[in-house]
Amino acid sequence: MLVYILRRVLLGLSVLLAAIVATFCIFFLGPSDPAGALCGRQCTPDRIVQIEKDLGLNKPKTEQFVTYTKGLVAGNDLGGKKCDAPCLGWSYVQNRPVTDMVKQAFPVTVSIVIGGIVVYSTLGILFGMIAARFRGKPLDRVIVGVSQFVTSIPYFVLAQLFFLYAMVYYGLIPRAKYTSILDNPFTWFTGLLGIWLFYGTVLSANYVRYVRASMIDVQNQDYIRTARSKGLGERKIAISHALRAGIAPFLTLLGLAVAAELGGAIFTERIFGLQGMGNLALTSFDTSDLPVIAGVVVVGAVIIVSLNLLVDLLYGLVDPRVKLS
Amino acid sequence: MSALPATPVAESGRERILEVNDLQVQFPTADGLVNAVNGLTYSLDMGRTLAIVGESGSGKSVSSMAVMGLHDPRRTRISGSIVLDGTELVGASQETIRQLRSSTAAMIFQDPQSSFHPFKKIGDQIAEAYLVHHKVSKKVAMTRTVEMLDRVGIPNPDRRAKQYPHEFSGGMRQRAMIALGLINDPRLLIADEPTTALDVTVQAQILDLLNDLQREFGSAIVLITHDLAVVAEVADDVMVMYGGRAVEHGTAHEVLANPRHPYTWGLLGSVPKLSASGGNLRTIRGLPPSLINLPSGCSFHPRCDFSDRVPGGLCSKELPGLEVRAGDTTRRSRCHLADPAGIFDAEIASTLE
């Protein structure tokens, strides 16, 4: 078990290293002109040289890479500006450490995603089970139909409509507002509740049909027949036997989806005006703030790798047949 | 048909546990109505073992699942009568049937690999069945479970109870399945091909175990199988099924040593012989009948080598009744042949060495 985790961590680290190399190559070896971007309107060639020197851009690319990687692990000293580990670089545009910006944006995204997961797991499993239970009946058709309808509309369209009508025109739901849970848990909750319900409900449509199919498959398994032959009641069979087996594959799906969403719930943040990772990435795209973009990518890679590991470990708990070795 | 004597071996003094009368089980499907069981009548007394034999699709499993009420009522039509320990099951509420499951009638399934929940410990799965029918603590149920695992010959039952199904070998899993079947001392045990997934030595152990347990508990056993060697070893009575009907029903000795139905002859003839000489396996020609369009008359006539000996093409016109024929006292058979005993002695017996 310990050996397994250690091996997985090492494997994860090598994946991260590859991601860092790729990120560095894409963003810093390409045709970009960060010094020019930083320099602003009244730019002189001298100033550009000075900026390049400050940022270390005049050094060979290999040395820049070593500096970048070293910064991640041990921190850096960029032209007199102190950047503590893990140093993701220095924002050209905002002239502050990327790490600080990520630290500010990350809790916002985490808050949105975690609330969303709670809503869509609950709704997805609940409606998936109901649909499976009433397979072929009108209720099942309605649930599947609605979920199909919702998934066939692009998310950003739904989000726009929800924002415009529910929040702006009719004011049914207060506009989203982020406050740190540490500052005020109550306003944190109320400020994001509308987003959670919207985001969770829309995403649950993906999972309803998945859970339904999984539950129907489980219903036909021999061990469900055995459970019935023992004289167990239908409710007990559904919850203790069928659900237990039915949601195991859902867990894998969930882990991967969460990892992707934490990388940036771009539409949600953009449309509802929340300053999370997605918005951070988009803003820095607009301003060609390469270190920030690269920083978001690296952080995203870390999240995906660690959540994958977590899902594998959890799966071992759910399904005893999975040997972690 | 219901006027017929319900059992060929009416033993006095024994209590009747199961009485099936004119049972029909049908499944409506997209292709048509599947007639899985078509008027099955039999009964079983306490302490007896009835073997139901027949090829796949003959209705042996389907009829036994009906006794346990395990068919999805939304997708099955059942008519006739099943009286289990005095309770009519056809048309009974799910709750009535639920209370009888495992406590009065228990079923051992043929594939113990897939019949246990893969994520739950064996002991918990067995104890659960005890807890449904007894108001006791989990600890008491677990003690009972460990006892039962010990009784069916599982070594280290304490430790084994805490293991998962995938940690058991095939034979051990089948023993655990039997322990599950017996945990509530059921009066009727239905074993659906309990030994098909096992190798021969383990098979023999399992059969001995069933025999011992029957002696100990005095319960009745319905053994569903297509393995005639197994039948000879454990059964008191044998019922041969074809196309959802019983075609021959009598004591094991009557049916196996002096069979009267051409289908039974075919079954016995297709048992592989243990000899060094090789040669082809003998089979019954043709394919099992379509349960959506059963052949007219006797369902077996398209595959029967003897139907031309019945005058007037009667076999394809009229379904013979399941009756006690001339020369028999208890056995019932379903065939138009005037003298099946003569044909068997003259032509068949010599080929069944």
Interface residues (C-beta under 8 A of the other chain):
Chain A: Q221 D222 Y223 R225 T226 A227 R228 S229 K230 G231 L232 G233 E234 H241 R244 A245 A248 V318 D319 P320 R321
Chain B: M68 L70 Q94 R98 Q99 L100 R101 S102 S103 A106 M107 F109 D111 S114 S115 F116 H117 P118 F119 K120 Q125 E128 A129 V132 H133 Y164 H166 L180
